[in-house]
Amino acid sequence: MQAPVRAALKSIVGDAHYRDTDGDLVPFSRDATPLFSARPDAVVFPADTREVAAVLELATRHAVPVVPRGAGSNLCAATVALHGGIVLALTRLNRVLEIAPSELLARVQPGVTSAALADAAAREDLLWAPDPGSRTVATIGGTIATNAGGLRGLKYGVTRDYVLGLEAVLPTGEVIRTGGRLHKDVAGYDLTRLLTGSEGTLAVITEATLALRPAPRTSGTGVAYFADLATAGRAVDAIISDGVLPATLEFLDRSCIRAVEEFAGLDLRTDAGALLLFGDDGEPDSVARTMARMSDSCSARGALEVTTAARIAEAEALLAARRCTLPALSRLGALTILEDATVPRPRIAEMVERIDRIAERHDLTIATFGHAGDGNLHPTCVIGSRENTGAVARAEHAFGEIFSAALELGGTITGEHGVGAAKFPHLSAQLGPDQMSLLRRVKGAFDPAGILNPGKLGS
Amino acid sequence: MQAPVRAALKSIVGDAHYRDTDGDLVPFSRDATPLFSARPDAVVFPADTREVAAVLELATRHAVPVVPRGAGSNLCAATVALHGGIVLALTRLNRVLEIAPSELLARVQPGVTSAALADAAAREDLLWAPDPGSRTVATIGGTIATNAGGLRGLKYGVTRDYVLGLEAVLPTGEVIRTGGRLHKDVAGYDLTRLLTGSEGTLAVITEATLALRPAPRTSGTGVAYFADLATAGRAVDAIISDGVLPATLEFLDRSCIRAVEEFAGLDLRTDAGALLLFGDDGEPDSVARTMARMSDSCSARGALEVTTAARIAEAEALLAARRCTLPALSRLGALTILEDATVPRPRIAEMVERIDRIAERHDLTIATFGHAGDGNLHPTCVIGSRENTGAVARAEHAFGEIFSAALELGGTITGEHGVGAAKFPHLSAQLGPDQMSLLRRVKGAFDPAGILNPGKLGS
């Protein structure tokens, strides 16, 4: 990057908010995705929309790549600066601007964390529903940019369902406002939803108006063990067929159960082939009813054991089993590759069987957990050492086969983590060449110079 | 339109499904929007996706406009062939292809009516949630193309929230498949939602995969009368603040109450300034509780009278009051112009006051009803005679002022009816010139020859 561009960046954001030493750039060369790293030329921390617009306008004029970034907690290498250039860190735009209980909405800057927004909403007895696993660190900007999911997707949907309006800066520097404060608004193309999930390739989000919900009064949690995932899958089908859309419906396969038990000592049944965590929230009588109905469905479909938590502490312990699955697996090796292929709900057991066979064929350890309610699986490969390049290469092959299997079963290569750089090579297998061309044309409509997050969606 | 194009159209769809006589074209010169009409050159009724693709490819090659059309029940002149050309009527693609209870989804062709889908879902104890007023005639293709709302928006959202995947034909003839059968799928830009609400200007929808919900076991309905809309508005705020998101929360202003009573004789209180219809659905005990809480909120905020329906027949009578508001108003004059400006919920009363003042200033009768839960208002102007060009011109001015007022209060020029040709002149006041340019570039990415529904969104 040329000296005049560096100087111009400094004058836009101020010297204190411009960094380009090696030491400064190291943490911005990676995100939470293993195996991907690339060094940007500089990192800038703008203070407001005006500075974001000035940086983008400069970057378009000089054809310098710009990678917008929140916490960098994504799992698809969406914020790795593949082509160098500027990392645009939005962490200084971190204010909750407004919580409006009478309109059930919040207005926030993109650098606010998901947990901070949830806390601000909770103080008004409101719920910020999207709850990605990374919620304590992930920013709302990144949550929107990846259309993040979470554990409550079946009942509460995904981030997209809660984005009412956006302020965003186009790569050419214009500031647009899409949507607004309304749940019903059909004036123009739905750019709000198009920007949601666009992974920083179309525009930079500088403010978001988000829908909140009344906070549920109570919640319940239970656990059921099954001999195998196929039986657990039939219990899930029975729950849904019974007309229940629960807040929580998570599963762990045999390997995950054992890893969690070794890690956290939660007295899980390690002889089981599958653990199903189920829960609901709402009014006390309604929660009691759905919990009973889910327990009954599990028992009727052959659960080895069904327990519901009588106290909050017990419920927290059960939820902890799911929340600590990834750390528990990570402990098994130096390198953990977490994926999120997704299939229609009735195909979960079949998909996990395929994953097990693929792992065996490639001599790999792949444990699978995920969201049973929406078919969103997280096959997780654990490799003993990062230097084991043979195993890393085998894992890459294995995941290629896993994505193909997901597509064969009517699924997707990514349910909630995103495409980024990590899955971009697999995207055309799902979308086909005509849609890939269309994505490039849509990208061109926003970003004529191709400066925003190049090498990813729309490339 | 030149003879070779006509001949090619006939060879694509077959002689029996091509029409171009004056008599044939009259019903396709209008939709449900008053004051707009334009004669197409031909109407074709394709049988399948392949024929749709052939028609579009031909039209792009010859630069002939194409207007996709379902039932033509939209209220924004979205299907009027402003520039002539081909009306592409999708009514022969009218099959429910699949109802999958275990996946809570339906797969349908675009010509299926909303009511037919709801009936097919109900046979499996499932709910198709979107319920636009035109549901008995409106097609699913049109419902998706306009992102239609309805009476249950506050609790159940709008059509967009239920579209999982689409098959669509680009104006250049390529067939794409967006999304799929999954609630979580972030592979690529969200073209599913971009096409939803694009009003037939980007692509032609030939198949849709739609989310269903478990059917609620029961429902309840009640009515409250208030001295004026401001008081009713405070009751609505109290209901929402109490943590209730009810299925129904509709209001009628004084003029609507009187028109409905004269039309249908339902024993409504014609001395009241506002009628609030409230209802919920779900499990019996939960419905009983929310109905009691909503009744209490209304009473506590000064309702003149609150009644809840004890029997289904009573509930139907109350709902009929709302469903027959438009026919009741239509009876007051030869020309009824129904609009749908929307404002944030706490601004409803203020907006209706402004509407009343605007109507008075222009010497017009404008009655307002709508969805109190989401601020979606339907100011409706009734004019005695279509030949009263002075009144028609005054109505156009008045609605211009109404849209400006909605924007001033943080609202939108259209909550659920769409932009079409009718509101296109007002769109830039809401979106601004930069976003209008962006819409044109997005349109260009899909439709390089500009053949799809010209003169509307993206023009």
Interface residues (C-beta under 8 A of the other chain):
Chain A: P101 S102 E103 L104 D125 T146 N147 G149 G153 L154 G157 V158 R160 D161 L170 E174 V175 I176 R177 T178 G180 R181 L182 H183 K184 D185 V186 A187 G188 Y189 D190 L191 R193 L194 T196 G197 S198 L202 R213 P214 A215 R217 D237 I240 S241 G243 V244 L245 E283 D285 S286 R289 T342 V343 P344 R345 P346 H371 D374 G375 N376 G410 G411 T412 I413 T414 G415 E416 H417 G418 V419 K423 L427 Q430 L431 G432 D434 Q435 L438 L439 R441 V442 G444 A445 F446 L457 G458
Chain B: P101 S102 E103 L104 D125 T146 N147 G149 G153 L154 G157 V158 R160 D161 L170 E174 V175 I176 R177 T178 G180 R181 L182 H183 K184 D185 V186 A187 G188 Y189 D190 L191 R193 L194 T196 G197 S198 L202 R213 P214 A215 R217 D237 I240 S241 G243 V244 L245 E283 D285 S286 R289 T342 V343 P344 R345 P346 H371 D374 G375 N376 G410 G411 T412 I413 T414 G415 E416 H417 G418 V419 K423 L427 Q430 L431 G432 D434 Q435 L438 L439 R441 V442 G444 A445 F446 L457 G458
